[in-house]
Amino acid sequence: MSLRPRRRPVPTIPIVSLIDILVILLIFFIATTTFREDRSHIKISLPESKTLGETAPEADVRTAITITKEKEILLDGKEIEPQNLAAALTTLRAARPGAKLELEADTDAALGVLVEVWDALRMAGFSINEVPARIERAAAGTGG
């Protein structure tokens, strides 16, 4: 009987299979990543809400109707006159029947312009409930 402890074999880690798994994960993340579309057509300050809960970002792409504080209306970054908005929305709906819209109104936008946009949406066949307003969620602990 030997009193010396036997040497244990050094465990080997199969590096090749770990690299294969890493490559598969990398391909998966690249394939499933969605990049946000840059909407820097015009700078508006969105209203903030402290009571709205955190909402998950929507996977579908929505066409933006933007109202600036200067009472300008933009449909997907292109300026539209208020009287032509209903016709433009009808044309959009005919060209892309599954198109979804989103309303981005500046904090200082006039209420009258917002009502004109709602009227144009109704005239074009959109329900106002189908057009969510984009509102920034205020950071916790800010404001009074």
C-alpha positions in Angstrom: 0.0 0.0 0.0 1.3 3.4 -1.0 1.0 6.2 1.5 1.5 8.9 -1.2 -1.8 10.3 -2.5 -2.4 9.4 -6.1 -2.3 12.2 -8.6 -5.7 12.9 -10.0 -5.9 13.4 -13.8 -6.1 17.0 -14.8 -9.6 17.6 -16.3 -9.6 18.7 -19.9 -12.1 21.2 -21.2 -13.2 20.6 -24.7 -12.6 24.1 -26.1 -13.7 23.3 -29.7 -17.3 22.5 -28.6 -17.4 25.7 -26.5 -16.4 27.7 -29.5 -19.1 26.0 -31.6 -21.7 26.9 -29.0 -20.4 30.5 -28.9 -20.7 30.8 -32.7 -24.3 29.5 -32.6 -25.2 32.0 -29.9 -23.6 34.8 -31.8 -25.5 33.9 -35.0 -28.7 33.7 -33.0 -28.3 37.2 -31.5 -27.4 38.7 -34.8 -30.4 37.1 -36.5 -32.9 38.1 -33.8 -31.7 41.7 -33.0 -33.9 44.4 -34.3 -32.4 47.9 -34.7 -34.5 51.0 -34.0 -35.1 53.2 -37.0 -33.7 56.6 -36.7 -36.5 59.1 -36.5 -34.5 62.3 -36.2 -36.5 64.1 -38.8 -37.3 66.9 -36.4 -36.6 67.5 -32.8 -39.7 67.4 -30.6 -40.0 67.1 -26.8 -42.4 64.3 -26.0 -44.7 64.7 -22.9 -43.7 62.6 -19.9 -45.9 60.6 -17.6 -45.0 59.6 -14.1 -48.0 57.3 -13.6 -47.8 55.2 -16.8 -46.2 51.8 -16.3 -43.3 50.6 -18.3 -44.5 49.3 -21.6 -42.7 46.8 -23.7 -41.5 48.2 -27.0 -43.6 47.1 -29.9 -42.1 44.8 -32.5 -44.1 46.2 -35.4 -43.0 49.4 -37.2 -45.4 52.2 -37.0 -45.7 55.2 -39.3 -45.3 58.4 -37.2 -47.7 61.4 -37.4 -45.7 64.2 -35.7 -47.1 67.5 -34.4 -44.6 70.2 -33.7 -45.0 73.1 -31.4 -45.0 75.3 -34.5 -48.3 73.6 -35.5 -46.6 71.7 -38.3 -47.9 68.2 -39.1 -45.4 65.6 -40.5 -46.5 62.1 -41.8 -43.5 59.8 -41.7 -41.1 62.8 -41.7 -42.7 64.6 -44.6 -44.6 67.9 -43.9 -48.3 67.8 -44.8 -50.8 70.6 -44.7 -53.7 69.9 -42.3 -56.3 70.0 -45.0 -54.4 67.3 -47.0 -53.8 64.9 -44.1 -57.0 62.9 -44.5 -56.2 62.3 -48.2 -52.6 61.4 -47.4 -53.8 58.9 -44.8 -56.3 57.4 -47.2 -53.5 57.0 -49.8 -51.3 55.4 -47.2 -54.0 53.0 -46.1 -54.6 52.1 -49.8 -50.9 51.5 -50.5 -50.3 49.6 -47.2 -53.5 48.1 -45.8 -51.8 46.8 -42.7 -50.0 50.1 -41.9 -50.1 51.1 -38.3 -49.7 54.6 -37.1 -48.4 56.3 -34.0 -48.9 59.9 -32.8 -45.9 62.0 -31.7 -47.1 65.4 -30.4 -44.8 67.9 -28.9 -45.5 69.0 -25.3 -46.3 72.5 -26.5 -48.4 71.4 -29.5 -51.7 73.2 -29.9 -54.8 71.2 -29.0 -56.6 72.4 -32.1 -54.0 70.8 -34.3 -54.4 67.5 -32.4 -58.1 67.6 -33.0 -57.5 68.2 -36.7 -55.3 65.1 -36.8 -58.0 63.1 -35.0 -60.6 64.2 -37.5 -58.3 63.4 -40.4 -57.7 59.9 -38.9 -61.5 59.3 -38.7 -62.0 60.5 -42.2 -59.3 58.2 -43.5 -61.0 55.2 -41.7 -58.6 54.8 -38.8 -59.9 54.4 -35.3 -58.2 56.8 -32.8 -57.8 53.8 -30.4 -55.6 52.1 -33.0 -53.2 55.1 -33.0 -51.3 55.2 -29.8 -49.6 58.4 -28.6 -45.9 58.2 -28.0 -45.2 59.4 -24.5 -41.9 59.3 -22.6 -41.9 57.8 -19.2 -40.4 60.1 -16.6 -37.4 58.8 -14.8 -38.2 57.8 -11.2 -37.3 60.4 -8.6 -37.4 63.3 -11.0 -39.8 66.2 -10.9 -42.0 67.3 -8.0 
